Amino acid sequence: MNRSLRRRWTRWVRCALTLALLLLALAIWGGSRPSWAEPAAPSTVTVPGHYELDLPLVARNYWVGTLPDSNWGVQFFYFQERDRPGEVMGIEAPRSRSLGMATMRLVVEWRNIERTNTVPATYDWSYYDTLVQGYQNLGFDVIIEITGYPRFATRYYCGGGFVEGGQAKWREFIHAAAIHYASPPFNLRLFELGNEPDHTLDLSPDDYERAPEDGGGEPTFPQVSCWGPIPEQYLEFLRIGYREIKAVAPKSTILLGSMGLDQRDVVFIGSFLPRLLDLGGGKYFDVLGYHWYPISWEWSSADQKARWLLDLLQSHDLTKPLWLTESYQESWPPERGSERRQIDFVLKEMVRTLGTGRTRRVFWFAFWDVPLGLASIQRGLVNADHTPKPAVRAVELASAMTYGYPTDLSTDTIELYRFARPWQHDVVFAAWSRDRITQTITLPGPAPFPAKITRLEAGTSYSNTVAAESMLVPNDGSYQLEVDFDPVFVAAPVP
């Protein structure tokens, strides 16, 4: 064979081998892939707060995005943390964290850090440092809720207006607090400026029954704020706090002191929040916290209150996340509640509050009961002797099932909420009938695989309250679910 023919033969063989290897690679990589003339549509899922990528087939089981923040929180009584810290940190805080409650709301009283009018170098942070570090070691995000103002700064421990020189003292203190807690080793990013600042300044006979250190002769307890009829002065307090914290920690999240907003013009001043927003207060907070309890005079549900708050914000051209920073259902006395009502409250009221999407986080106040001799009601999820109530099972279930991006799919007869979890390729549906009529509903979306049903079978104690699981098999490509008055959760895979 001459040299020219040999070169042409070699080139032909190389081309043939290259083409064969290419065809083999394509067969292995994408044997079921559509032809190149008809490329597959991009695989994207639209969920708030994450990014979409059109990935090759081999990578499409990966989700790229930011996980949603944990949406359950908890709080203890400040005197439990003070008087029984070993039981809080050793038993009940770990228990609450194991249930999925990931944010801890902590009362921090300024008067306990700066007991006399002094300078930041002599502040005593030690007590709160121990609490913050302890909660962080358990895996909590901690909210610093700043209350208990010293008399050399404000009229009352609950606030009620600045005294002469009080603004400068507040600026000095909150700047030092931001440096202390937003820096290592704590690196906190959540600050709440007061607690129920819409409280009235009027005094009742009960206010004189308290000991002086508990705010005797003042409008309320030191752990509550009182600026209700003077929103202009609270605005100054808020503005100073916001600016000083952001100067130190620009990425911090500032909560407006959570609103009581109930029993308006009796306990709380109804015009406080609207007036504060009229004055431009919306520029000085990132999250609007609020409180709601079943004994509310005005709001039948937390979500009803949330709708009102969002409408108020919208009327001022504001968009702010809402956090329900205090809520509970009593288990005693019988006219106020029961352990069974606590279960229903968790699985319906709290799930609804998150499921509509209007409220981003919910908190239980307070997690652990105090002995009956010290309290007229029992609101905790755990008894004073550390025995858990049945609703602990409900929190464990609900916190797991509601961690996702919510959508309200409710109708006139059914409450139905969807929580999308693209990072684990499934969605959770929470459903129950608005009345006691059992209905069969069709869940939206494709149903290519069996789904898992979870119902809480409520017993008379923690030990005989259990989550019962079963499988829901697709019927003609959809999920047919029987729904009654008790909540049911369905975890459905998403291909």
N, C-alpha and C positions, 0 to 999 in steps of 0.2 A: 504494500500500500504506500503510495507516495506521500510526501510530507503534507501537502495541501489537503489531500483527502483525509489523512489522519487527524489534522486539526479540526476539519468540519465534523468528523465523526465524534471527536471528544466533546466539542461544544454541544452537539445534539444530545449526547448521553447526559451531560451535566444539566441541560435544560429539562430533560425528561425526569431525571432524578429530583430536581428542585420542585417541579410541578407535582410529582407524586407525593413528596413530603408535605407540600402545602395542602394538597387535598386531604391527606391523612390527618393533618393537624386540625383542619376545619371540621372534619368528621368527628374527631374526638371532642373538640371544644364546643361545637354547636350543632350536634346531629339533629336536634329537634327544633333548631332555630328556623324562623321563616326565611324565605329566599331573600337574597340581597336586593332583588327588584321590589320586594315588599317588606321594608324594614319594620321591626316590631315597634309599637308605640312606646314612648318613654314610660318607665314605671315610677310614678310619683304619687305621694299621698299628701294632701293638704291638711296640715295640723298646725295651729298657732304655735309660734315659738321655736320652730326648728327649720333647718335648711333642706332643700330638695336637691338630689343629685340623680342624674340619669346614668346609672352604673351599668357596666357589662353584666351579662347574665350571671356569671360566676360570682358577682359581688352583691347581687340584689337582695340577699337575706340580711344585709347589714343596714342598720338605721343610723343616720348621721344627724345629730341634733342635741339640744339641751334638755335634759330631763326637767319636768316641772318641779317646782319647790314642793316640799312636804306640806300637806294641807291640814294637819291635825296638830294641835298644841295643848298645853296643860299649864296649870298653875296650882301652887300650894298656898295655904294661909301663911302669911309672913311670920306669925308666931310659932307655927310648926317648924319652919326653917330655923327660927331663933332658939326655941326651947327643946326641940327634939331632932337635931340635925342628923344624928346617927341613923334614926329610923327613916328620915326623908331620903338621905343619900344612900343608905344601905339596903332599903327595902322598896319604898314606894316610888322613888324617882326611877330606879332601874325597871320596876314593873311597868310604869307608864311608858317608858321608852320602848320596851319590848312589844308594846301594843301598837306601835306606829306613831305615837305622839312625839314629834321630833322638835318642836319649838317650846321653850320654857319661858314663861313670862315671869319676871322677877321684880318685885318691888324693891327699889333702892331709894332710901330716904336721905336726902341731902343733910338733914339735921344730925344724922348719925355719923356722917363723915367729917363735917365741919361743926363741931359742937359749940365752939365759941368763934367769934369773929376773928379770923386769922388769915393766913396765906396758904396757897396750895402746897408749899413745902412741908407744912405740918398737918395736912389732912390725914385722916386715918382710914385707909381703904381696906384694911385687913379683913374685916368681917365679910364684906361683899366679895372680896377677891376669893375667899374660900368657897363661897357659894357658886360664883361664876365658874371657877376652875372645876369644881366638883361636877356641875351640870355639863360642862363641856367634855369632861373626861368620860361621861356617860353617853356622849354623842348628840347632845342637844345644841341647837342654835338658841342663843339667849337674847331675849329682849330686856333691855334695861328700862324699867318703868320708873321715871324719876318723880318722886312725891316727897312729902314730909319736909317742907321748906322751913328754914330757921327763922325765928322772929326778927332777927336783924336784917332780913331781906324782905319778908312779906308780913302782912297784917296778922294772918293766921298760919298755923302749920299747913292748912289746906290751900293757902294762897290768899285769895280775897283782895289782891292789890299789893303793889310794892310800897314799902316804907321808904323814907328818904335814903338814898344811896343803894336801894335794893337792886336796881337794874345793873349797877356796876358789879355788885356781889354775884348776881346770877351769871353775868357774862364771865366773870373770873372762874366761877365754879364749873360751869358747863364746858368751858374751854379745857379746863384741867381734866374733867371727867372724860371728854372725848380723847385727849392725849393718852390718858391712862388705859381706857378700855378698848380703844380702836387700834392700839399698838400691841406688839408682842408682849407677853405671851397670849393675850386674850383675843386680839384681832376682831373685836365685836363690830357688827355692822347694823344692829337693830337698836334704835333708841325711841322711846315713847315719852313725850313731853307732857306728863300729867296723867290723871286718871279721872274720867267723868268731870271735866272742867266746867260743864254746864250746870253743876250743882248750885242750888240757891245759897244766898248768904243769910237767909232767915234762920233764926234759932227756934227750936222747939223745946218743950220741957225735958225731953229725953237727952238733949244735948248737954244739959247740966248734970246728968247722972254719971257721965264718964269721968275717969280720973284725968287730971291735968295733962299727963303725958299722952293720953289717948284722945286729946282734943276736947276735954271738958270745957264747956262754955264757948265752944266754937261751932260753926255750922255743921261740921261732919268730922269723921275720923281723919287723922293725918295722912292716911294712905289713899284718901280720896281728895280730889282738887275742888276748889270752890271759886269760880270766876263767873258764875252764871249771869248776873246782871251787869257785869263789866267786861264785855267781850273786847273792848278797846284795850284794856290793860292785859288781858290774856294774849292778844295779838302781839303786844310788845314782848311778852315773855316768850311766845312762840318764835317770833322773828329773831330774837337774840339767840335762842337755843339752836334754831335751824342754821343760822349763819356760822355760828362758832363750830358746830359739829362738822358741817360741810367743809369748812376751812381746813380742818384737820383730816377728815376722812370723806373725800368727795363722793365715794361710792357707797356711803352709808345710806340706810333707809330710815327716814324719820316718820314716826307715827304721830298724828295728832292725838292728844290725850283722848282715849276712847270715850265716845258719847254715851251718856245714860239715856237721854232723850225719851223719858217716860214720865208718867205722872206730871206732865208738863205744867209749870207754873205752880206746882205744889212742892215737889222735890227738885225737879230740874227745870231750867228756864227754856221754854220752847223757842224763844227768839234768838238764843245764843248762837247757834251754828249758822242760821241764815244771815245774821248780822255780821258774824266773823267773816263769812265769805263775801258779803257786800263790801267789807273793809279791805278786801284783797288778801285775806288769810290763806287762800288756796295756793299761794306761791310758796308757802313755808311748811308744807308737809308733803310726804310722798304716798302715804297710806292713810285711809280713814278707818279707824277702828270704831266699833260700836258694841254695845251690850244688849242682850235680849234674854228674857226668862219667860217661862210659861205663865207666870203670874202677871205679865204685862197688862197694864190698864188699856193700852191703845193698839197694840199690834198682835194679831192672831198668830203670827209666825215670824221667825227671823227673816225669812225671805220677803215678807211684806214690808218690814222695816227697811231692808236693803233696797227694795224698789223705790221707796220714798227718798232714801239718801241719794241714790243714783240720779233720780229726777232733779233733786236739789242741786247736785253737782253740775248736771247738764245745763241747768238754767243759768249757771255762772260760767259756762263754757269750760268746765273742768272735767277731766277724766282721771279718776283715781281708783286704785284697787280698794276693795273693802275687806276687812278682817273682822270676824266676830270673835273678839278677844275675851269675852266672858259669856258663858251660858251654862246652864245645868238644869236637871230635873230632879226634884226631891224624891227620896224614897220613904221619907217620914216627915211629918205626921200623915196619917191616912187621908185626911181631907186635902192634902197638898200633893200626894204622890204615893208611889209604891215601887218596889223593885221591878215589877213587870212594866210599869209606865216608864221607868228608866230605859228599859230595852227598846220599847217603841220609840222613845224620844231619840235615841241614838240612831236606830235603823230608818226612821222616817224623817224626823225634823232635821237632824244633822246631815243626812244624805241629801235631802231636798235642798238644804241651804247651799251645799256644794254643787249639787247637780244642775241647778239653774244657771250656774256660772256667774251669778252676781256677786257672790262672796268667795274669796280665794282661800281663806283659812278659817278654821273653827277651833275654839279652845274650850276645855272643860275647867270650870272653876267651882269648887276646889276638889282635887282628886281624892283626898283622904279625909274621912270624917274625923271630927273631934268628939269627945264623949258628950252624951246628951246633956249632962249637967252644965256644959259650957256653951251649948248651942240649942236653939229652939227648933231647928230643922236639921235633917240629915241630907246633904246634897252630894256627898262623895260617891265615887264608884267602888270604894273600898271602906269597910267598916273601921271603926277606931281601933279594934283589936287586930287589924291587918288581914281579916278574912275578906276575900273579894266577893263582891255582889255579882249576880248573873249578868249585869250589863257590861262587865269587863269582857265577856265573850263577844258582846255586840260591838264594842269598840274595836276589838281585834279584827273582827270580820269587816266592819265598815271602813276602817282606815285602809285596809288592804284593797278593798274593792273600789274605793273612790279615788285612788291615786292614778289620775289620768286627766286628759283634756275633756271637760264636760260638755254635753249637749242636752238640752231639755226637749224631750219628745212626747211630753204629756198630752193627754186629751181630756175631754170633759169627764170621763169615767175612769181613766187610768193615769196614775203617775208613773212616768217612764223616763229614766235618765241613762244616758250612754256616756261611759268614760273610756276614751280611746287611749290605748297604750302601744303606740307604734314600735317602741323599743323592744317589746316582747311579742309583737305580732298578734295582738288580740284586742278585743274590746270587752268591756263589762257592761251589762245592762242591769239596772236596779229597777224593780217594778212592784207595784201593789195597786189594788183596787181602791178607788176613793170611797166606796161603800162596802158592804159586806157581801156583795154579789160576786160569785166566781165567774171569771170570763176567760176565754181563750183568745190570745192575741198573737199576731205575726210580728216577730222582731224584724226590723229593717236590716237590709244588707244581705249579701250572699251567705249561704250555709253549706260550704263544701265538706265540712267535717263535723263530727259530734262535738257538742259544747258541754260544759260542766255546770250543773245547777247546784247552788248552795242555799240552804234555808237554815235559819237558826231555830232550833227546837227549844223553846223557852221552858225551863224547869223551875222548881222552887228554890234552887240554890245554884251556886256557881258550878258545882261538880256535875249536876244533872242537866245543865244547859249546854247543848252541844250543837255544832254545825254539822248538818246532815248533807251529804253530797250524793248526786245522782247524775246520770248522763241524759242529755237531750239530743236525740237523733234527728237529723234533718228530715223533713217531709216535703217531697217534691221541690227540693232546692231551697227550702226556707225553714225557719225555726218556729214551731207552734208551741206557745207557752201558756200553761194554765196559771192564772193569777187570781189570788184572793186578797183578803184584807191584810195578811201578813207579808212583809217584804220578801222578795226572792231575788237572788243575784245569779246572773248567767255570764260565764266567761266563755266567749266564742272566739275561736282562732280566726285570724285574718291571713289568707294566703299571700 
